[in-house]
Amino acid sequence: MTRNTLAQRQEALVRALVDGGPVPDGFDPAAIAAAGQVCRHKRDAHSAAATRRRRRWWRLS
């Protein structure tokens, strides 16, 4: 497997996990759907926490 092919496969996997893209060959669609839901929840929770920290910082300034 060439480096370029590996990068393309990794990109497809990440896209399936966080963007709802098609599941690459060789992966269980149900497992990818479950893992993707966790990834998106974690991303959204982190984003909300960062927003709260920013608001608190602005009030302190």
mmCIF file as gemmi writes it, N, C-alpha and C atoms, coordinates in Angstrom:
data_model
loop_
_atom_site.group_PDB
_atom_site.id
_atom_site.type_symbol
_atom_site.label_atom_id
_atom_site.label_alt_id
_atom_site.label_comp_id
_atom_site.label_asym_id
_atom_site.label_entity_id
_atom_site.label_seq_id
_atom_site.pdbx_PDB_ins_code
_atom_site.Cartn_x
_atom_site.Cartn_y
_atom_site.Cartn_z
_atom_site.occupancy
_atom_site.B_iso_or_equiv
_atom_site.pdbx_formal_charge
_atom_site.auth_seq_id
_atom_site.auth_asym_id
_atom_site.pdbx_PDB_model_num
ATOM 1 N N . MET Axp A 1 ? 0.86 -1.179 0 1 0 ? 1 A 1
ATOM 2 C CA . MET Axp A 1 ? 0 0 0 1 0 ? 1 A 1
ATOM 3 C C . MET Axp A 1 ? 0.905 1.241 0 1 0 ? 1 A 1
ATOM 4 N N . THR Axp A 2 ? 0.66 2.113 -0.935 1 0 ? 2 A 1
ATOM 5 C CA . THR Axp A 2 ? 1.472 3.33 -1.007 1 0 ? 2 A 1
ATOM 6 C C . THR Axp A 2 ? 0.989 4.352 0.017 1 0 ? 2 A 1
ATOM 7 N N . ARG Axp A 3 ? 1.846 5.299 0.292 1 0 ? 3 A 1
ATOM 8 C CA . ARG Axp A 3 ? 1.505 6.351 1.257 1 0 ? 3 A 1
ATOM 9 C C . ARG Axp A 3 ? 0.278 7.135 0.794 1 0 ? 3 A 1
ATOM 10 N N . ASN Axp A 4 ? 0.189 7.393 -0.503 1 0 ? 4 A 1
ATOM 11 C CA . ASN Axp A 4 ? -0.939 8.144 -1.048 1 0 ? 4 A 1
ATOM 12 C C . ASN Axp A 4 ? -2.242 7.367 -0.869 1 0 ? 4 A 1
ATOM 13 N N . THR Axp A 5 ? -2.199 6.073 -1.111 1 0 ? 5 A 1
ATOM 14 C CA . THR Axp A 5 ? -3.395 5.246 -0.963 1 0 ? 5 A 1
ATOM 15 C C . THR Axp A 5 ? -3.837 5.208 0.494 1 0 ? 5 A 1
ATOM 16 N N . LEU Axp A 6 ? -2.882 5.067 1.41 1 0 ? 6 A 1
ATOM 17 C CA . LEU Axp A 6 ? -3.207 5.052 2.829 1 0 ? 6 A 1
ATOM 18 C C . LEU Axp A 6 ? -3.852 6.374 3.239 1 0 ? 6 A 1
ATOM 19 N N . ALA Axp A 7 ? -3.295 7.469 2.782 1 0 ? 7 A 1
ATOM 20 C CA . ALA Axp A 7 ? -3.854 8.788 3.103 1 0 ? 7 A 1
ATOM 21 C C . ALA Axp A 7 ? -5.278 8.918 2.571 1 0 ? 7 A 1
ATOM 22 N N . GLN Axp A 8 ? -5.52 8.422 1.385 1 0 ? 8 A 1
ATOM 23 C CA . GLN Axp A 8 ? -6.866 8.487 0.807 1 0 ? 8 A 1
ATOM 24 C C . GLN Axp A 8 ? -7.846 7.634 1.601 1 0 ? 8 A 1
ATOM 25 N N . ARG Axp A 9 ? -7.411 6.451 2.049 1 0 ? 9 A 1
ATOM 26 C CA . ARG Axp A 9 ? -8.277 5.578 2.847 1 0 ? 9 A 1
ATOM 27 C C . ARG Axp A 9 ? -8.573 6.215 4.205 1 0 ? 9 A 1
ATOM 28 N N . GLN Axp A 10 ? -7.553 6.819 4.819 1 0 ? 10 A 1
ATOM 29 C CA . GLN Axp A 10 ? -7.757 7.486 6.102 1 0 ? 10 A 1
ATOM 30 C C . GLN Axp A 10 ? -8.717 8.662 5.954 1 0 ? 10 A 1
ATOM 31 N N . GLU Axp A 11 ? -8.557 9.419 4.891 1 0 ? 11 A 1
ATOM 32 C CA . GLU Axp A 11 ? -9.454 10.552 4.639 1 0 ? 11 A 1
ATOM 33 C C . GLU Axp A 11 ? -10.897 10.076 4.471 1 0 ? 11 A 1
ATOM 34 N N . ALA Axp A 12 ? -11.088 8.989 3.751 1 0 ? 12 A 1
ATOM 35 C CA . ALA Axp A 12 ? -12.436 8.449 3.55 1 0 ? 12 A 1
ATOM 36 C C . ALA Axp A 12 ? -13.03 7.979 4.874 1 0 ? 12 A 1
ATOM 37 N N . LEU Axp A 13 ? -12.208 7.377 5.735 1 0 ? 13 A 1
ATOM 38 C CA . LEU Axp A 13 ? -12.691 6.912 7.027 1 0 ? 13 A 1
ATOM 39 C C . LEU Axp A 13 ? -13.09 8.084 7.913 1 0 ? 13 A 1
ATOM 40 N N . VAL Axp A 14 ? -12.264 9.103 7.951 1 0 ? 14 A 1
ATOM 41 C CA . VAL Axp A 14 ? -12.586 10.294 8.756 1 0 ? 14 A 1
ATOM 42 C C . VAL Axp A 14 ? -13.848 10.954 8.231 1 0 ? 14 A 1
ATOM 43 N N . ARG Axp A 15 ? -13.973 11.054 6.931 1 0 ? 15 A 1
ATOM 44 C CA . ARG Axp A 15 ? -15.167 11.656 6.345 1 0 ? 15 A 1
ATOM 45 C C . ARG Axp A 15 ? -16.416 10.855 6.732 1 0 ? 15 A 1
ATOM 46 N N . ALA Axp A 16 ? -16.313 9.533 6.75 1 0 ? 16 A 1
ATOM 47 C CA . ALA Axp A 16 ? -17.444 8.699 7.154 1 0 ? 16 A 1
ATOM 48 C C . ALA Axp A 16 ? -17.769 8.896 8.626 1 0 ? 16 A 1
ATOM 49 N N . LEU Axp A 17 ? -16.748 9.093 9.447 1 0 ? 17 A 1
ATOM 50 C CA . LEU Axp A 17 ? -16.965 9.244 10.886 1 0 ? 17 A 1
ATOM 51 C C . LEU Axp A 17 ? -17.566 10.596 11.26 1 0 ? 17 A 1
ATOM 52 N N . VAL Axp A 18 ? -17.046 11.661 10.705 1 0 ? 18 A 1
ATOM 53 C CA . VAL Axp A 18 ? -17.46 12.988 11.184 1 0 ? 18 A 1
ATOM 54 C C . VAL Axp A 18 ? -18.366 13.751 10.238 1 0 ? 18 A 1
ATOM 55 N N . ASP Axp A 19 ? -18.474 13.301 9.002 1 0 ? 19 A 1
ATOM 56 C CA . ASP Axp A 19 ? -19.251 14.064 8.036 1 0 ? 19 A 1
ATOM 57 C C . ASP Axp A 19 ? -20.373 13.249 7.405 1 0 ? 19 A 1
ATOM 58 N N . GLY Axp A 20 ? -20.538 12.01 7.857 1 0 ? 20 A 1
ATOM 59 C CA . GLY Axp A 20 ? -21.604 11.184 7.305 1 0 ? 20 A 1
ATOM 60 C C . GLY Axp A 20 ? -21.347 10.71 5.89 1 0 ? 20 A 1
ATOM 61 N N . GLY Axp A 21 ? -20.07 10.669 5.497 1 0 ? 21 A 1
ATOM 62 C CA . GLY Axp A 21 ? -19.73 10.211 4.152 1 0 ? 21 A 1
ATOM 63 C C . GLY Axp A 21 ? -19.922 8.716 4.007 1 0 ? 21 A 1
ATOM 64 N N . PRO Axp A 22 ? -19.725 8.193 2.81 1 0 ? 22 A 1
ATOM 65 C CA . PRO Axp A 22 ? -19.899 6.753 2.589 1 0 ? 22 A 1
ATOM 66 C C . PRO Axp A 22 ? -18.857 5.954 3.378 1 0 ? 22 A 1
ATOM 67 N N . VAL Axp A 23 ? -19.264 4.801 3.843 1 0 ? 23 A 1
ATOM 68 C CA . VAL Axp A 23 ? -18.364 3.932 4.611 1 0 ? 23 A 1
ATOM 69 C C . VAL Axp A 23 ? -17.411 3.236 3.637 1 0 ? 23 A 1
ATOM 70 N N . PRO Axp A 24 ? -16.097 3.354 3.876 1 0 ? 24 A 1
ATOM 71 C CA . PRO Axp A 24 ? -15.132 2.704 2.979 1 0 ? 24 A 1
ATOM 72 C C . PRO Axp A 24 ? -15.257 1.175 3.021 1 0 ? 24 A 1
ATOM 73 N N . ASP Axp A 25 ? -14.835 0.531 1.962 1 0 ? 25 A 1
ATOM 74 C CA . ASP Axp A 25 ? -14.837 -0.936 1.898 1 0 ? 25 A 1
ATOM 75 C C . ASP Axp A 25 ? -13.999 -1.505 3.042 1 0 ? 25 A 1
ATOM 76 N N . GLY Axp A 26 ? -14.47 -2.616 3.583 1 0 ? 26 A 1
ATOM 77 C CA . GLY Axp A 26 ? -13.723 -3.295 4.627 1 0 ? 26 A 1
ATOM 78 C C . GLY Axp A 26 ? -14.102 -2.877 6.038 1 0 ? 26 A 1
ATOM 79 N N . PHE Axp A 27 ? -15.03 -1.937 6.189 1 0 ? 27 A 1
ATOM 80 C CA . PHE Axp A 27 ? -15.453 -1.477 7.506 1 0 ? 27 A 1
ATOM 81 C C . PHE Axp A 27 ? -16.921 -1.828 7.722 1 0 ? 27 A 1
ATOM 82 N N . ASP Axp A 28 ? -17.254 -2.125 8.959 1 0 ? 28 A 1
ATOM 83 C CA . ASP Axp A 28 ? -18.628 -2.457 9.33 1 0 ? 28 A 1
ATOM 84 C C . ASP Axp A 28 ? -19.446 -1.161 9.398 1 0 ? 28 A 1
ATOM 85 N N . PRO Axp A 29 ? -20.455 -1.017 8.556 1 0 ? 29 A 1
ATOM 86 C CA . PRO Axp A 29 ? -21.24 0.217 8.549 1 0 ? 29 A 1
ATOM 87 C C . PRO Axp A 29 ? -21.884 0.552 9.904 1 0 ? 29 A 1
ATOM 88 N N . ALA Axp A 30 ? -22.352 -0.462 10.633 1 0 ? 30 A 1
ATOM 89 C CA . ALA Axp A 30 ? -22.97 -0.209 11.94 1 0 ? 30 A 1
ATOM 90 C C . ALA Axp A 30 ? -21.935 0.321 12.934 1 0 ? 30 A 1
ATOM 91 N N . ALA Axp A 31 ? -20.74 -0.247 12.906 1 0 ? 31 A 1
ATOM 92 C CA . ALA Axp A 31 ? -19.679 0.207 13.812 1 0 ? 31 A 1
ATOM 93 C C . ALA Axp A 31 ? -19.239 1.629 13.463 1 0 ? 31 A 1
ATOM 94 N N . ILE Axp A 32 ? -19.148 1.925 12.186 1 0 ? 32 A 1
ATOM 95 C CA . ILE Axp A 32 ? -18.76 3.27 11.759 1 0 ? 32 A 1
ATOM 96 C C . ILE Axp A 32 ? -19.837 4.275 12.156 1 0 ? 32 A 1
ATOM 97 N N . ALA Axp A 33 ? -21.099 3.895 12.017 1 0 ? 33 A 1
ATOM 98 C CA . ALA Axp A 33 ? -22.197 4.79 12.402 1 0 ? 33 A 1
ATOM 99 C C . ALA Axp A 33 ? -22.142 5.083 13.901 1 0 ? 33 A 1
ATOM 100 N N . ALA Axp A 34 ? -21.907 4.05 14.71 1 0 ? 34 A 1
ATOM 101 C CA . ALA Axp A 34 ? -21.839 4.243 16.164 1 0 ? 34 A 1
ATOM 102 C C . ALA Axp A 34 ? -20.635 5.095 16.549 1 0 ? 34 A 1
ATOM 103 N N . ALA Axp A 35 ? -19.483 4.791 15.983 1 0 ? 35 A 1
ATOM 104 C CA . ALA Axp A 35 ? -18.276 5.559 16.293 1 0 ? 35 A 1
ATOM 105 C C . ALA Axp A 35 ? -18.414 6.996 15.801 1 0 ? 35 A 1
ATOM 106 N N . GLY Axp A 36 ? -19.043 7.176 14.66 1 0 ? 36 A 1
ATOM 107 C CA . GLY Axp A 36 ? -19.255 8.519 14.121 1 0 ? 36 A 1
ATOM 108 C C . GLY Axp A 36 ? -20.157 9.345 15.018 1 0 ? 36 A 1
ATOM 109 N N . GLN Axp A 37 ? -21.17 8.712 15.578 1 0 ? 37 A 1
ATOM 110 C CA . GLN Axp A 37 ? -22.061 9.431 16.491 1 0 ? 37 A 1
ATOM 111 C C . GLN Axp A 37 ? -21.296 9.902 17.718 1 0 ? 37 A 1
ATOM 112 N N . VAL Axp A 38 ? -20.422 9.056 18.239 1 0 ? 38 A 1
ATOM 113 C CA . VAL Axp A 38 ? -19.597 9.438 19.39 1 0 ? 38 A 1
ATOM 114 C C . VAL Axp A 38 ? -18.658 10.582 19.016 1 0 ? 38 A 1
ATOM 115 N N . CYS Axp A 39 ? -18.021 10.493 17.859 1 0 ? 39 A 1
ATOM 116 C CA . CYS Axp A 39 ? -17.096 11.546 17.414 1 0 ? 39 A 1
ATOM 117 C C . CYS Axp A 39 ? -17.819 12.885 17.274 1 0 ? 39 A 1
ATOM 118 N N . ARG Axp A 40 ? -18.991 12.867 16.655 1 0 ? 40 A 1
ATOM 119 C CA . ARG Axp A 40 ? -19.734 14.112 16.464 1 0 ? 40 A 1
ATOM 120 C C . ARG Axp A 40 ? -20.214 14.686 17.791 1 0 ? 40 A 1
ATOM 121 N N . HIS Axp A 41 ? -20.646 13.826 18.706 1 0 ? 41 A 1
ATOM 122 C CA . HIS Axp A 41 ? -21.072 14.292 20.028 1 0 ? 41 A 1
ATOM 123 C C . HIS Axp A 41 ? -19.897 14.921 20.774 1 0 ? 41 A 1
ATOM 124 N N . LYS Axp A 42 ? -18.754 14.262 20.714 1 0 ? 42 A 1
ATOM 125 C CA . LYS Axp A 42 ? -17.558 14.778 21.4 1 0 ? 42 A 1
ATOM 126 C C . LYS Axp A 42 ? -17.139 16.123 20.804 1 0 ? 42 A 1
ATOM 127 N N . ARG Axp A 43 ? -17.181 16.231 19.488 1 0 ? 43 A 1
ATOM 128 C CA . ARG Axp A 43 ? -16.822 17.481 18.821 1 0 ? 43 A 1
ATOM 129 C C . ARG Axp A 43 ? -17.779 18.603 19.225 1 0 ? 43 A 1
ATOM 130 N N . ASP Axp A 44 ? -19.068 18.3 19.225 1 0 ? 44 A 1
ATOM 131 C CA . ASP Axp A 44 ? -20.062 19.306 19.572 1 0 ? 44 A 1
ATOM 132 C C . ASP Axp A 44 ? -19.957 19.721 21.036 1 0 ? 44 A 1
ATOM 133 N N . ALA Axp A 45 ? -19.702 18.752 21.917 1 0 ? 45 A 1
ATOM 134 C CA . ALA Axp A 45 ? -19.559 19.064 23.336 1 0 ? 45 A 1
ATOM 135 C C . ALA Axp A 45 ? -18.329 19.93 23.572 1 0 ? 45 A 1
ATOM 136 N N . HIS Axp A 46 ? -17.247 19.631 22.892 1 0 ? 46 A 1
ATOM 137 C CA . HIS Axp A 46 ? -16.026 20.423 23.03 1 0 ? 46 A 1
ATOM 138 C C . HIS Axp A 46 ? -16.252 21.842 22.506 1 0 ? 46 A 1
ATOM 139 N N . SER Axp A 47 ? -16.95 21.953 21.4 1 0 ? 47 A 1
ATOM 140 C CA . SER Axp A 47 ? -17.235 23.259 20.822 1 0 ? 47 A 1
ATOM 141 C C . SER Axp A 47 ? -18.083 24.102 21.768 1 0 ? 47 A 1
ATOM 142 N N . ALA Axp A 48 ? -19.083 23.484 22.389 1 0 ? 48 A 1
ATOM 143 C CA . ALA Axp A 48 ? -19.946 24.209 23.326 1 0 ? 48 A 1
ATOM 144 C C . ALA Axp A 48 ? -19.154 24.652 24.552 1 0 ? 48 A 1
ATOM 145 N N . ALA Axp A 49 ? -18.258 23.798 25.034 1 0 ? 49 A 1
ATOM 146 C CA . ALA Axp A 49 ? -17.44 24.155 26.198 1 0 ? 49 A 1
ATOM 147 C C . ALA Axp A 49 ? -16.507 25.319 25.859 1 0 ? 49 A 1
ATOM 148 N N . ALA Axp A 50 ? -15.951 25.317 24.676 1 0 ? 50 A 1
ATOM 149 C CA . ALA Axp A 50 ? -15.065 26.406 24.269 1 0 ? 50 A 1
ATOM 150 C C . ALA Axp A 50 ? -15.834 27.71 24.178 1 0 ? 50 A 1
ATOM 151 N N . THR Axp A 51 ? -17.058 27.652 23.69 1 0 ? 51 A 1
ATOM 152 C CA . THR Axp A 51 ? -17.887 28.851 23.592 1 0 ? 51 A 1
ATOM 153 C C . THR Axp A 51 ? -18.181 29.408 24.98 1 0 ? 51 A 1
ATOM 154 N N . ARG Axp A 52 ? -18.487 28.528 25.927 1 0 ? 52 A 1
ATOM 155 C CA . ARG Axp A 52 ? -18.751 28.986 27.302 1 0 ? 52 A 1
ATOM 156 C C . ARG Axp A 52 ? -17.508 29.632 27.905 1 0 ? 52 A 1
ATOM 157 N N . ARG Axp A 53 ? -16.338 29.035 27.667 1 0 ? 53 A 1
ATOM 158 C CA . ARG Axp A 53 ? -15.095 29.617 28.202 1 0 ? 53 A 1
ATOM 159 C C . ARG Axp A 53 ? -14.858 30.997 27.596 1 0 ? 53 A 1
ATOM 160 N N . ARG Axp A 54 ? -15.118 31.151 26.299 1 0 ? 54 A 1
ATOM 161 C CA . ARG Axp A 54 ? -14.92 32.447 25.638 1 0 ? 54 A 1
ATOM 162 C C . ARG Axp A 54 ? -15.838 33.503 26.248 1 0 ? 54 A 1
ATOM 163 N N . ARG Axp A 55 ? -17.106 33.149 26.456 1 0 ? 55 A 1
ATOM 164 C CA . ARG Axp A 55 ? -18.047 34.116 27.027 1 0 ? 55 A 1
ATOM 165 C C . ARG Axp A 55 ? -17.604 34.532 28.423 1 0 ? 55 A 1
ATOM 166 N N . ARG Axp A 56 ? -17.166 33.558 29.227 1 0 ? 56 A 1
ATOM 167 C CA . ARG Axp A 56 ? -16.725 33.868 30.577 1 0 ? 56 A 1
ATOM 168 C C . ARG Axp A 56 ? -15.495 34.778 30.531 1 0 ? 56 A 1
ATOM 169 N N . TRP Axp A 57 ? -14.58 34.534 29.608 1 0 ? 57 A 1
ATOM 170 C CA . TRP Axp A 57 ? -13.381 35.34 29.489 1 0 ? 57 A 1
ATOM 171 C C . TRP Axp A 57 ? -13.741 36.789 29.133 1 0 ? 57 A 1
ATOM 172 N N . TRP Axp A 58 ? -14.7 36.962 28.205 1 0 ? 58 A 1
ATOM 173 C CA . TRP Axp A 58 ? -15.088 38.313 27.813 1 0 ? 58 A 1
ATOM 174 C C . TRP Axp A 58 ? -15.706 39.083 28.979 1 0 ? 58 A 1
ATOM 175 N N . ARG Axp A 59 ? -16.466 38.41 29.814 1 0 ? 59 A 1
ATOM 176 C CA . ARG Axp A 59 ? -17.059 39.088 30.983 1 0 ? 59 A 1
ATOM 177 C C . ARG Axp A 59 ? -15.989 39.512 31.978 1 0 ? 59 A 1
ATOM 178 N N . LEU Axp A 60 ? -14.901 38.76 32.078 1 0 ? 60 A 1
ATOM 179 C CA . LEU Axp A 60 ? -13.846 39.079 33.035 1 0 ? 60 A 1
ATOM 180 C C . LEU Axp A 60 ? -12.963 40.228 32.557 1 0 ? 60 A 1
ATOM 181 N N . SER Axp A 61 ? -12.956 40.469 31.254 1 0 ? 61 A 1
ATOM 182 C CA . SER Axp A 61 ? -12.072 41.505 30.689 1 0 ? 61 A 1
ATOM 183 C C . SER Axp A 61 ? -12.569 42.9 30.975 1 0 ? 61 A 1
